[in-house]
């Protein structure tokens, strides 16, 4: 049986990685919504001005 400290040394980085994946996706979607709402993206602004 492996020591508890060694087990946590391997488990905690995986928990941080698995938690960071949906966090990055949500952050990407939130930044896209903010950029679209504030008309920062030029593609949306040009279609609205015409």
MONOR-V278843 format. One record per residue. NEAR is the number of other C-alpha atoms within 10 Angstrom. Layout:
# MONOR-V278843
near->NEAR
near->NEAR
This chain:
# MONOR-V278843
near->4
near->6
near->7
near->8
near->9
near->9
near->11
near->11
near->10
near->10
near->11
near->11
near->11
near->12
near->10
near->10
near->11
near->11
near->11
near->12
near->11
near->11
near->12
near->11
near->11
near->12
near->12
near->12
near->12
near->12
near->12
near->14
near->12
near->13
near->14
near->15
near->11
near->10
near->14
near->12
near->13
near->10
near->10
near->13
near->13
near->10
near->8
near->8
near->6
near->5
